[in-house]
Amino acid sequence: MLSPETYSMLGQWALGFCKNLIVAFIVYFIGKWIIKRLIRLITKLMERSKVEKSLHTFLASIVNVVLWFTLVIIIVSILGIETSSFIALFASAGVAIGMALSGTLQNFAGGVMILLFKPFKVGDYIEAQGYAGTVKEIQIFNTIIRTNDAQTIIIPNGGLSTGSMKNYSTEKYRRVDQEFQFAYGTDYEEVKKAIRTIIDQNADILQGPVDDSPVVAEPWIGLTKLGDSGVSVTTRCWCLGTNYWAVNGYMNETVYQKLKERGFMFPFNRMDVTILNK
């Protein structure tokens, strides 16, 4: 049989454990209430800041996990259980997981940066990582774009957030640069006049500066190069970004057709070989 001292010690331990258990339950319910309120507050703040929905859902989940982990550690310590071993175990596991998923974590960090700072958005036409297309979806780890020939390209966010990128949709207006070659001996003034007529006939080409853009200027035509096979005439025209490809195609097709009809010659590379008879 147990001695009276043992019974007394067991009673004191049970009484102390019950007190700690009651405190742990109180802390649990209070902590649960605080966590819910904090998650709601964080979610509302991110919604007011117009943070991407997928991002604020993910961040809220991470905050929720961290808060619950903290609450569990507090409750375990209240019950008198040593927590240092638990923390060391979780820290070691976190380091191991971080090393194993280093590339994935880099893509996650890149996705967070993209969704927060928004260098591009869904619907923008971008060129990055050797691909060009319209952004269809921005995910946490990847960005999905659709090319002009209807290919779906998945680009990891890590390289996308740290590498160079062209965003063709941030500006309202774009400049269409063209270079046309003509044979030597061609009357440059006549070519310039004919191209200017073609430009003036297209309503999508802006004919001068606009109030909402400091860079837009009137169309420019100039002789820019004396090549091996001919002279190069360059044109620079401004248009709305949405009309870029239409204007680009119009200039190529119309200049070739109209100037060919007027007898202007478009040169091609050639090599003259002279044979000397001894």
C-alpha positions as CSV (number, residue, x, y, z in Angstrom):
1,M,0.0,0.0,0.0
2,L,1.0,3.6,-0.6
3,S,2.1,5.7,2.3
4,P,0.2,8.8,3.4
5,E,3.0,11.0,2.1
6,T,2.7,9.4,-1.4
7,Y,-1.1,10.0,-1.4
8,S,-0.5,13.6,-0.3
9,M,2.0,14.1,-3.2
10,L,-0.3,12.5,-5.7
11,G,-3.1,14.7,-4.5
12,Q,-1.0,17.8,-4.7
13,W,0.1,16.8,-8.2
14,A,-3.4,16.0,-9.3
15,L,-4.7,19.3,-7.9
16,G,-1.9,21.2,-9.6
17,F,-2.5,19.4,-12.9
18,C,-6.2,20.1,-12.7
19,K,-5.5,23.8,-12.1
20,N,-3.1,23.8,-15.1
21,L,-5.7,21.9,-17.2
22,I,-8.4,24.4,-16.4
23,V,-6.0,27.3,-17.2
24,A,-5.0,25.5,-20.4
25,F,-8.7,25.2,-21.5
26,I,-9.2,28.9,-20.7
27,V,-6.1,29.9,-22.7
28,Y,-7.3,27.6,-25.5
29,F,-10.7,29.2,-25.9
30,I,-9.3,32.8,-25.5
31,G,-6.5,32.0,-27.9
32,K,-9.0,30.5,-30.4
33,W,-11.2,33.7,-30.2
34,I,-8.1,36.0,-30.6
35,I,-6.9,34.0,-33.7
36,K,-10.3,34.2,-35.4
37,R,-10.4,37.9,-34.8
38,L,-6.8,38.4,-36.0
39,I,-7.4,36.4,-39.2
40,R,-10.6,38.4,-40.0
41,L,-8.7,41.7,-39.3
42,I,-5.8,40.7,-41.6
43,T,-8.1,39.5,-44.3
44,K,-10.1,42.8,-44.2
45,L,-6.8,44.9,-44.3
46,M,-5.6,42.9,-47.3
47,E,-8.9,43.3,-49.1
48,R,-8.9,47.0,-48.5
49,S,-5.4,47.2,-49.8
50,K,-6.6,45.3,-52.9
51,V,-4.1,42.5,-52.5
52,E,-4.6,39.6,-55.0
53,K,-7.3,37.2,-53.6
54,S,-5.1,34.1,-54.1
55,L,-2.3,35.8,-52.1
56,H,-4.3,37.1,-49.2
57,T,-5.9,33.7,-48.8
58,F,-2.5,32.0,-48.8
59,L,-1.0,34.5,-46.3
60,A,-4.0,34.2,-44.0
61,S,-3.5,30.4,-44.0
62,I,0.2,30.8,-43.1
63,V,-0.6,33.3,-40.3
64,N,-3.4,31.0,-39.0
65,V,-0.9,28.0,-38.9
66,V,1.7,30.1,-37.1
67,L,-0.8,31.4,-34.5
68,W,-2.2,28.0,-33.8
69,F,1.4,26.5,-33.4
70,T,2.2,29.3,-31.0
71,L,-1.0,28.6,-29.0
72,V,-0.2,24.9,-28.8
73,I,3.3,25.6,-27.5
74,I,1.8,27.9,-24.8
75,I,-0.8,25.3,-23.8
76,V,1.8,22.5,-23.6
77,S,4.1,24.7,-21.4
78,I,1.1,25.5,-19.1
79,L,0.6,21.8,-18.7
80,G,4.2,21.5,-17.5
81,I,5.6,19.7,-20.5
82,E,9.1,20.7,-21.7
83,T,8.7,22.6,-24.9
84,S,12.3,23.2,-25.9
85,S,12.6,19.7,-27.5
86,F,9.4,20.3,-29.5
87,I,10.7,23.7,-30.8
88,A,14.1,22.2,-31.7
89,L,12.4,19.3,-33.5
90,F,10.2,21.7,-35.5
91,A,13.1,24.0,-36.2
92,S,15.2,21.0,-37.5
93,A,12.3,19.8,-39.7
94,G,11.8,23.4,-41.0
95,V,15.4,23.6,-42.0
96,A,15.3,20.2,-43.7
97,I,12.1,21.1,-45.6
98,G,13.5,24.5,-46.6
99,M,16.6,23.0,-48.1
100,A,14.6,20.3,-49.9
101,L,12.2,22.9,-51.3
102,S,14.6,25.7,-51.9
103,G,13.5,26.1,-55.6
104,T,9.8,26.0,-54.7
105,L,10.3,28.5,-51.9
106,Q,12.1,30.8,-54.3
107,N,9.1,30.6,-56.7
108,F,6.7,31.2,-53.8
109,A,8.7,34.3,-52.8
110,G,8.7,35.5,-56.4
111,G,4.9,34.9,-56.6
112,V,4.4,37.0,-53.4
113,M,6.5,39.8,-54.9
114,I,4.6,39.8,-58.1
115,L,1.2,39.8,-56.5
116,L,2.2,42.5,-54.0
117,F,4.0,44.9,-56.4
118,K,2.1,44.0,-59.6
119,P,4.7,44.5,-62.3
120,F,2.1,43.0,-64.6
121,K,-1.5,41.8,-64.2
122,V,-3.8,39.3,-65.9
123,G,-4.5,40.5,-69.5
124,D,-1.1,42.2,-70.0
125,Y,1.1,41.2,-72.9
126,I,4.6,40.5,-71.6
127,E,7.9,39.1,-72.8
128,A,10.1,37.2,-70.3
129,Q,12.2,34.1,-70.0
130,G,12.4,33.8,-73.7
131,Y,8.5,33.7,-74.2
132,A,6.0,36.4,-75.1
133,G,2.2,36.2,-74.6
134,T,-0.8,37.4,-72.7
135,V,-0.9,36.7,-69.0
136,K,-3.8,34.3,-68.2
137,E,-3.3,33.6,-64.6
138,I,-0.9,34.5,-61.8
139,Q,-0.5,31.7,-59.3
140,I,1.6,31.5,-56.1
141,F,4.3,29.5,-57.7
142,N,3.9,30.0,-61.4
143,T,2.5,32.5,-64.0
144,I,0.6,31.2,-67.0
145,I,0.8,33.0,-70.3
146,R,-0.8,32.3,-73.6
147,T,1.2,32.9,-76.8
148,N,-0.1,34.3,-80.0
149,D,-0.2,30.8,-81.5
150,A,-2.3,29.5,-78.7
151,Q,0.4,27.8,-76.7
152,T,0.1,27.7,-72.9
153,I,3.4,28.5,-71.2
154,I,4.0,28.0,-67.4
155,I,6.8,30.2,-66.1
156,P,8.1,29.8,-62.5
157,N,7.7,33.0,-60.5
158,G,11.3,32.9,-59.1
159,G,13.0,33.7,-62.3
160,L,10.2,35.9,-63.5
161,S,10.4,38.2,-60.4
162,T,14.2,38.5,-60.6
163,G,14.9,38.5,-64.3
164,S,14.3,41.1,-67.0
165,M,10.8,41.5,-68.4
166,K,9.0,43.6,-71.0
167,N,5.4,44.6,-70.3
168,Y,3.8,45.9,-73.5
169,S,0.5,46.8,-71.8
170,T,1.6,49.4,-69.2
171,E,1.6,52.2,-71.7
172,K,-1.4,53.4,-73.6
173,Y,0.5,54.1,-76.8
174,R,3.1,52.2,-78.7
175,R,5.5,53.1,-81.5
176,V,5.6,51.0,-84.6
177,D,9.1,51.0,-86.1
178,Q,9.5,49.7,-89.7
179,E,12.5,49.5,-92.0
180,F,12.1,49.2,-95.8
181,Q,14.9,48.7,-98.3
182,F,15.0,50.1,-101.8
183,A,17.4,49.6,-104.6
184,Y,20.2,52.2,-105.2
185,G,19.1,54.9,-107.6
186,T,15.6,55.1,-106.1
187,D,14.2,58.6,-105.7
188,Y,14.2,59.0,-102.0
189,E,11.9,62.0,-102.0
190,E,9.3,60.1,-104.0
191,V,9.5,57.1,-101.7
192,K,9.1,59.4,-98.7
193,K,6.1,61.1,-100.2
194,A,4.4,57.8,-101.1
195,I,5.0,56.3,-97.6
196,R,3.7,59.5,-96.0
197,T,0.5,59.2,-98.1
198,I,0.1,55.6,-96.8
199,I,0.5,56.7,-93.2
200,D,-2.0,59.6,-93.6
201,Q,-4.6,57.2,-95.0
202,N,-4.7,55.1,-91.8
203,A,-6.9,56.5,-89.1
204,D,-5.3,54.3,-86.4
205,I,-2.0,56.1,-86.8
206,L,-1.7,59.2,-84.6
207,Q,-0.7,62.3,-86.5
208,G,0.8,64.3,-83.7
209,P,1.3,64.6,-79.9
210,V,-1.5,63.8,-77.5
211,D,-2.2,65.4,-74.2
212,D,-2.1,62.3,-72.1
213,S,1.4,61.1,-73.3
214,P,4.6,63.1,-73.4
215,V,6.3,60.7,-75.8
216,V,3.9,60.5,-78.7
217,A,5.1,62.5,-81.7
218,E,4.0,62.8,-85.4
219,P,5.1,60.1,-87.8
220,W,8.7,60.2,-88.8
221,I,10.3,59.0,-92.1
222,G,14.1,59.0,-92.7
223,L,16.9,57.5,-94.7
224,T,18.8,55.5,-92.0
225,K,21.2,53.1,-93.7
226,L,23.2,52.6,-96.9
227,G,23.4,48.8,-97.1
228,D,25.2,46.4,-99.3
229,S,22.2,45.8,-101.6
230,G,20.2,49.0,-101.1
231,V,19.2,52.0,-99.0
232,S,17.0,51.6,-95.8
233,V,14.1,53.9,-95.2
234,T,12.8,53.8,-91.6
235,T,9.3,54.9,-90.4
236,R,8.2,55.5,-86.8
237,C,4.5,55.8,-86.2
238,W,2.5,56.0,-82.9
239,C,-0.8,54.3,-82.3
240,L,-2.9,52.9,-79.4
241,G,-1.3,49.8,-77.9
242,T,-4.4,47.7,-78.9
243,N,-3.8,48.7,-82.5
244,Y,-0.1,47.9,-82.7
245,W,-0.3,44.6,-84.7
246,A,-3.0,46.0,-87.0
247,V,-0.8,49.1,-87.8
248,N,2.3,46.9,-88.1
249,G,0.6,44.6,-90.6
250,Y,-0.9,47.5,-92.5
251,M,2.4,49.2,-93.0
252,N,4.2,46.1,-94.3
253,E,1.4,45.1,-96.7
254,T,0.5,48.5,-98.0
255,V,4.0,49.8,-98.5
256,Y,5.1,46.7,-100.4
257,Q,1.9,46.7,-102.5
258,K,1.6,50.4,-103.3
259,L,5.3,51.1,-103.9
260,K,5.7,48.0,-106.0
261,E,2.8,49.1,-108.2
262,R,4.6,52.5,-108.7
263,G,7.8,50.7,-109.9
264,F,10.0,51.0,-106.9
265,M,12.4,48.1,-106.5
266,F,12.9,46.1,-103.3
267,P,16.5,44.7,-103.4
268,F,17.7,41.3,-102.3
269,N,21.1,40.1,-101.3
270,R,23.2,39.1,-104.3
271,M,26.8,38.2,-105.2
272,D,28.5,39.2,-108.5
273,V,31.1,36.7,-109.7
274,T,33.7,37.7,-112.3
275,I,35.6,35.0,-114.2
276,L,39.0,36.1,-115.6
277,N,40.3,34.1,-118.6
278,K,44.1,33.9,-118.7
